[in-house]
């Protein structure tokens, strides 16, 4: 399964990814989104969060 990551420099902390796919994303102490350790989010859920992100800061790792 591919792994997602959040570009912390681009994230604006809107929390849309957390609202859409809480099993894969969380907010960190700086108010930025990050992928949860041992993420259990389904690819479809993660992709929906990516598609919804207003600054397109969530990406699939190669």
N, C-alpha and C positions, 0 to 999 in steps of 0.2 A: 504494500500500500504506500503510495507517495506521501511524503510528509510536507505539511504546510509550514510557512514561517511568516512572521510579521516584520516588515521593515520599520523599526522603531523610530527612525528619523522622519518617516512620512506619516506615521499614525497620529491622528488628531484626538484620539480618545473618545470617539462618539459612542462606543459600546454597541454598535449595530451587530457586529460579529458575535458578541457575547449573547445578545438577545436572540439571534438566529440559531446559534450553534454553541450553547453553553458547555456541551460535553467536549468541545475542542478548543475553546478560547476562554481566557480570563483576563482581568485587568491587573496590571502590576502596580507596585507602589508609586511609580511615576505617573500613573493614570493612562498608561499605554496598554494596548491589547498585546497579548502574547499567546502562543499555543500552550495549552496545558501539558504538564509532564505526563507521559503515558496517555496521550490523547486517545479517546475512544470515539471521536466523531467520525461519522460516515463521510465518505468522499463527497456524496451529494450535498450533505449538510455544509461541509466546508466550502464547496464550490458556490453554494448559494450565498454564504457569507462573503466570499471573494467578489461575487457579482454585485453585491449590495454595498460594499465598502465605498464610501464617497471619494476617497483619495487613492483607491486601488493599491493599498500597501500590503495586501496579503498575497503571497505567491506560493507556488509549488516548488520545492527544492528539486534540482536536477539529480 
